Amino acid sequence: MASLPYLPFARPVLDEGAIAGVVEVLRSGWITTGPQVQKFEAALSDYLGRRPVRVLNSATAALEVALQLCGIGPGDEVITPSQTFFAAPNMIAKVGATPVFVDVDLFSRNLDFDAVERAITPRTKAIMPTHFAGLPVDMDRLYKIAEQHQLRVIEDAALAIGSSWRGQRIGSFGDLTVFSFHPNKNMTTIEGGALALPNEEDACEVEKLRFHGITRLPDGTRDVTFPGGKFNLPDVNARIGIGQLARLEEFNARRRELVSHYFQLLKTDPPCLLPHSGYSGDEAGHSWNLFAPLLPLERMSIDRKQFRAALDAHGIGSGISYEAAHLTTLFRRYGYCEGELPNTERIARETVTLPLFPTMRRADVERVCTAVGEVLLEAKI
Ligand SMILES: *Cc1c(COP(=O)(O)O)cnc(C)c1O
């Protein structure tokens, strides 16, 4: 047991090409935003059906900029899941708008669109769905609701680069789509994010929003038209992203393969609630950033913290995706409390993220499944 290396729940794949590329950029004399960012944006645009794409230094920044681009602020409501990373509701609050949390489906962990329709008011300006774990939300239903009610859509696709809906890549159609290149995502730039946009005018606006609100004047001087932020991605990071994007399909195919091993091998007593395996006939549309079953806590004599400690003692890392955003100190101040979003709250209690990254082997999946099985059997009541 001691001879087996620690298995983290996520690990980026950085090849020699990435390392050599970074050294090249460092030696070039130009390390912040420049030619590598332009190349990376062009490559992302090609990947996303030639839609305009602009990169930023995080998905969180891209979410904030997307909200600003839509003119969303005080008095406006944005519908979002609470079963998501804090970044989305945080940025809604940061621009002065109100997040309206809606419950998710227990199985897909994605927005319940019946609940979305009930949550729409005259103040609703946008829907901000998360494609949880890389499984797209029902895009037909999402855009039908948005069209009917004249709402903007900001897709939080931080976990979904390479996912698709009926053969069309997430980010290649729709309104605004945000991606993350944090090291735990399907491709990385260390830190970084991207925003796919419906047109070039919006892309020009994003360039200002991400860089001080600066406009270049014909006489070579600069003007500022609003107080923009500072969210540009350096060339060093963009260079890593170019190599990662070239390998993304390979990485995602490997993730799907490892997940099929999980589905085959993770048969525990008491049983976990396994994640949604992808839409029937469109399984390749799931990019599998996370493999996160729900623990059978009511049939266990230990809690989740003890379960994770036991896995850790086997040399296996795990994560929590996610705590319920509406029950954080911040959003309790907006009046949210326990019992309002039952599926979200159950997921927040029971979820555990197991190791999944492209360089894992089948033997690693076997090791995780054996350890989870042993720990659960031991704790069975
Ligand atoms: C990771 C993540 C983010 C934030 O991404 P950063 O690039 O770290 O800002 C936002 N939303 C979701 C769903 C995420 O998983």
Ligand as a Chemical Component Dictionary entry (heavy atoms), coordinates in Angstrom:
data_LIG
# 
_chem_comp.id                   LIG 
_chem_comp.type                 NON-POLYMER 
_chem_comp.pdbx_formal_charge   0 
_chem_comp.three_letter_code    LIG 
# 
loop_
_chem_comp_atom.comp_id 
_chem_comp_atom.atom_id 
_chem_comp_atom.alt_atom_id 
_chem_comp_atom.type_symbol 
_chem_comp_atom.charge 
_chem_comp_atom.model_Cartn_x 
_chem_comp_atom.model_Cartn_y 
_chem_comp_atom.model_Cartn_z 
_chem_comp_atom.pdbx_ordinal 
LIG C1 C1 C 0 -13.828 26.343 -11.935 1  
LIG C2 C2 C 0 -15.146 26.951 -12.083 2  
LIG C3 C3 C 0 -15.320 28.335 -12.184 3  
LIG C4 C4 C 0 -14.209 29.316 -11.970 4  
LIG O1 O1 O 0 -13.142 29.182 -12.858 5  
LIG P1 P1 P 0 -11.841 30.077 -12.640 6  
LIG O2 O2 O 0 -11.140 29.983 -13.959 7  
LIG O3 O3 O 0 -11.072 29.453 -11.518 8  
LIG O4 O4 O 0 -12.270 31.455 -12.325 9  
LIG C5 C5 C 0 -16.589 28.820 -12.418 10 
LIG N1 N1 N 0 -17.647 28.000 -12.524 11 
LIG C6 C6 C 0 -17.533 26.659 -12.414 12 
LIG C7 C7 C 0 -18.742 25.794 -12.576 13 
LIG C8 C8 C 0 -16.275 26.097 -12.168 14 
LIG O5 O5 O 0 -16.177 24.777 -12.014 15 
# 
loop_
_chem_comp_bond.comp_id 
_chem_comp_bond.atom_id_1 
_chem_comp_bond.atom_id_2 
_chem_comp_bond.value_order 
_chem_comp_bond.pdbx_ordinal 
LIG C1 C2 SING 1  
LIG C2 C3 SING 2  
LIG C2 C8 DOUB 3  
LIG C3 C4 SING 4  
LIG C3 C5 DOUB 5  
LIG C4 O1 SING 6  
LIG O1 P1 SING 7  
LIG P1 O2 DOUB 8  
LIG P1 O3 SING 9  
LIG P1 O4 SING 10 
LIG C5 N1 SING 11 
LIG N1 C6 DOUB 12 
LIG C6 C7 SING 13 
LIG C6 C8 SING 14 
LIG C8 O5 SING 15 
# 
